[in-house]
Amino acid sequence: MEEKLGMYLVKNGVLTEDQLREAVKEKHDTGQRLISILNSNDFIAEGKLLAQLSNLYRMEVVDLDYIIPDEKVLERIPAEKAYHYEVLPIEVKGRYLTVAMVDPTDISAIEDLRFITGKEISPVLASESSIRDALDRYYKMEKGLAEVKSEISSETKELDVEDLELLETGFDEDIEETELRADAEGGPVIRLVNYYIADAVHKGASDIHVEPYEKHVRVRFRVDGVLREQKSPPFNLKAGIITRLKLMAKMDIAEHRLCQDGRINILVGDKMIDLRVSDIPTLYGEKIVMRILDRSSLMLDLTKLGFGEEALKKYLKAIETPYGIILITGPTGSGKTTTLYSTLARMNNPDRQIMTIEDPVEYNLHGINQIQVHEEIGLTFSNALRAFLRQAPNIILVGEIRDSETAEIAIRAALTGHLVFSTIHTNDAPTTINRLVDIGVARYLVSSALVLIQAQRLVRRICPKCREKVEADVKILEQTGVPKGTFPDNMVYKGKGCTNCNQTGYKGRVGLYEVMPISPAIRSLILKGGSSDEIAKQAEKEAMITLRDDGMQKVKDGVTSIEELMRETVSF
């Protein structure tokens, strides 16, 4: 059949006879399929070759970028077979299984797949590169798990009955340290942990969650702020995986009752990745969460974070103030650290001394003096702040205002000629005022020192490659409180899902910002004991764009979706 293909390509003038002879010789020498050789040697463009194959075999060509196979369909062909034959199952209809193939003339592959699946195979064409990408997307972790399980299976044949019972129960929590260490340093465990970390980095995850339960271990990745469940590891490796991660993070592997923290530095591909590791005891074992800190992905450009034009002008004006305090507020995971680091990077000149106290230091910034909190030895935010003032800094970053002592020292530092940045947890900019008063800071200090408060959230960006206009769901608009006529023709944007966004319709995140400069009128309200609502109304009179308004504009511009706005902001 491949000879027929070669002659067909020569006849149609897309391949020369010399090229065909060279490809056939390479096929005999290497055993590769002719299609792969033609692709790898660039004898013919992949798209053109695909079109020729379609005409020759009268077969449909599918674009795997826009096909999302059901997980149950993928399970019909084992990972090792899918990789071996370079095939991807797409859908089941009755007794037929549609399979995307590089070479639809491979009769032995079709017969083997028919035997494995119990279905008649209906082949369709897809490019070799798209099938390989899809295999990595859907099967890579499964292939790794299958190899690990196979290795475990061969090892357990040599174990006695007591060892097998121990494996089935997922190991005893009282197992001795030497046994735990030996188990964690076994080949399958090391490879499995590496698989998960590499896969998380490849998928752009910000966190890895390893969660033990009674009869299984759940692994989840947080991608663009949303947790997604991954393939579970073999349950009998539970203790080994946890111990391996604790060893890598330099934790005490013999301690199972107390919370522990650590860090891992690991090279993934050509990137050095820093993992911040948290370990806590749960009912069925220790749960580990790893925050992935990838310096190469850190955005340090304020103009690219998602600020609206007016909001950015107000923020840039505020950070050039010689003294005062600027507060960034929002929940955990709202991008506060990125905003602050981007701000410091912009202000980092040789004529300025910048000092930070953080818990923890997430990224090292060249030219900036960064200090890590160590409360166990007395190095707290407040103590470090006092010491900072003796070092004559121009700019100070306090990682978080947690108590009245830290707040008061930060504000007094702002009043004595320093520009202070910090974060605090509140829902929006106006409520931050009363939060500071509630923790014990005098109103006159708040009024005198504050320069600007900025609230922010992160929402997922609609994938630019599969973005399309759709009619807005009336029910969602009603639930969100969006007035009629907000969107022209009631049309909004949505991502339909493609390989670029891992079929989610979203790729990356963008900030929503509420920037509130402290004007004379707002200072007066603070001193008079004005409520959060009164401060908010005054700020809106002064053209403050709320989080909600910023989000609505981004929905109109097709940057994010109405569902994302609903998830991250409150109703009208």
Steps between C-alpha positions, in 0.01 A plus 500: 500500500789739572640436149161607363521819709851578375407459135183706551703789644751485213219486244338810652830690492532556874798262535792431266616150409837568666327606822284186491805276452678671789191464723452131410869428575467671841183298567688174436795613716299630798166319486309832527176555311529685169268783617727573800810511279335739255401727790836490680701570181274788392454340157140618506312739732295313760175673399553420132584136581183473708291632209662245264429215743138613529455498122677166455312310772170696474522561872393786730768724653438612861651794690588371846533856629121518511411147609463406867476120537297373794713343774311169467584493129869564573501211749408253223855512360784458754765773501782272387296386195395853413864614505623189315260539207467882528123491510237693697148368571243773433148365547289185523186459289330166545750230410743743335793680662627801305880519524727776368804345332820613334497199267152356429653219290659338809282187498685334790431805720131504407464126571679531835281794604187311394605208720583727800186713483245247374389764248523541126763765430395794282825686412523872425809700407689744719846652468786320672594806707142556623463135603829511692392819676163344585664184635715707736195702599275204580728202563839618628417470868310174444800355317727598787262349755474180296881466496515557876222248567674246280824547693316473833327184379832334412648603837206371707541149355812474716331619822368272772140499632565758778657743252203468265252569782699814586490616138122450478433712809710789365766458774468548873546855631733361771739344249860574598691787342754273330222306327325821394822637357571180307148500358523868397832445325369212290503550123120494442433763767770737374379472141138547601572815702706637209215419258252703704729802548601510131138457389385783730769737367415403140131576561578837657370402845556727798446230765517122539273340763572145623208388718478157670161337559389167641544299181665730248733796459363801311736726305376838376666785310385862530507645148390861447354501850285186456580158650499211252521134602781290351558126469537345845825322592496138623362505855777276632750776422324754722758500779788487253378803303443709813837402645677571171355852489591560866857385435528731199364790711745419784221426750504259793369176347450340843256775607140427394301701758614858447476741206827558314623734227787467257632584155611297199722619215471280193602528135208432265624500141720807479318693777589512868174471694459591867228312691368633830377194691242479778428175686207451739370188680149386399276210598648261243859622483698810414372742238760691301448818299780632281492858368691515171718809473627532144710815469490484120122541511505793745346808340688811613339754267217703654366591157430132418312395814158620382470854640253727324654818361365737769564257786863456388552878485374539858716212625818621326446850638460361854818289494706810415392660829811552720333366815176347621346152498349314203288194578415215263200298612330184385461132590778241483590429139381836363841604364602743776861375509533533122371858514742592779801331338418671169480833685836448673662390172380826341637708791827309540765763419858528637408823682227331707536254784214246502449256787233230540383276785297207367348171613621327292732661246345363182747632240846650529518847344845625400602823671234479773573403862251227589454351847307187597281500812612252770253536784653211695816707558318831542545635147142620453359763266494758779854430627643504148321828427660664804842382382431621145457859618860499626621400150362818338302337215306705245240232431375227732283200414322328789366169375174521696340710772371241746470688829480846653869512591617437142237740363595780735877468439441490122284812515746686722778406257287647220459822699874535558608518138480142370284360220343180639322226305303223664204263460190444708201268461176687427231466233543840336686830535249701711460229770878502557469826697277352766708181505804705607292678764361166624849359562582803714656770281387853588292674235729802489796272415302322227386833355849653506703210364287335229579594140302237309313173549470251219271195503546226245386159378621257235270360231579259222569638152299362210734302277588723199529201264147364549314815605162543333187712540197330654162614623508580871306268731201704620481314833866572580453866411201518735691325782795735449274805493622625163261765361330428168678648202842484666636283218428589134252248353533306827826347370804418717824310445579144600782251437375179340810299603814405308847355558641843585276522809486126579136498383388735780429813296731703726872573481677702768351756738450873510445738790191699594599821679326751726736794560402750770732799555452665840366843406445790746126417508570134587753606768231716654254207499758276668555754780125546549447122531323461167367152415637283220190578291554875539866466403404285200244754378752783528764294314253425219417875479874545441483254208626188677436194282379214719611139465161424350520782245853400399381142457201607286731692269724196461194287417396752233853501360501119478785466750301288747155342528188595691533170693846598622376842606215334690744263672737770623283804578180566693163580342363849449 
